[in-house]
């Protein structure tokens, strides 16, 4: 599969692979925790959500945690770009 191609996963397959019910996956889509159509990356998020729920965190808390996690990843990518630019500029 080409790097730009993304495998689309049905709700029922995602639910089975993540140990959730299809209804639960639909609820998480409605809440905006994952987006349809689902991808492998969304399965990782669904598993994280399941684990956070097992720890007793409610959906509002999970939403905040996921948003913060995404922001941290964005900032890490920006730092990497800036480091590369600095290293390139020093040559």
N, C-alpha and C positions, 0 to 999 in steps of 0.2 A: 504494500500500500504506500502510495506517495505521501511524503511528509505533510502536504497540504490537505490530503484527504482525511476525513474524520469519520470513523464508524459511528453510525447512529444506533442507539440501543433503545429498545421498546421499554415501556414502563414495567411490564411484567417481568422481562428479563432482568432489568436493573434491580427490581425488588428481590427477585430470587437470588441474584448474585451478591446482594448487600444484606440479606437477612431481614428484609422488611416486607411489608405487605404492599400491594399496588396502591391501595387507598392511602397509605402513609406517604408513599412517593408522590402521589398526586397532591397531597396536602403540602408537602415541602415545595413542590412546584408553585402552588398557589401562594405560598408565603414568600416566594422569590428566593428561596435558599439554593435552588438549582433551577436551570432553565431547560425547557423542552425545545428541541429534541435533546435527549440525553446522550452524553459521550462518556468515554472512559474517565476523563477528568471529573465529570459529574459523579461517577461511581465512587471515586476517592472522596469527594465531598459528602456523598450519602453515607459512606462508612464513618467519616468523621462525625457527622450528625448523630448517627446511631450511637457511637461511643459517648458523645457528650450527653445524649439523653440517658444513657445507662448510668452516667455520673450524676444524674439528677438535675441537669441544666434545662431550663424551659426554652421554648422556641425563640422567645424574644432575646434571651441571653445568647443563644446559639447564633442568631442573626448578627449580633454585635461581635461575637468572637470571629465569625467568618469574615465580616467586613474588615476587622482589624488585621486578620491574617492576610487578606488580599492586599491591604495597604502596605503591610510589612514587606510582602513579596515585591510590590511595585517599587518601594524604596530601595530594596536590595538590588533590583535590576538597574535602577538609576545610579546607585553607587558604583556598580560594576561598569556601567557605561562611562561614568566620570573618571574612574580609575584608568580605564583603557585610553580615554582621551588624554589624560595627563601623561601616561606612559608613552603614548605615541608622540605627544608634543615635546617630550624630553629627548627624543632620539635625534 
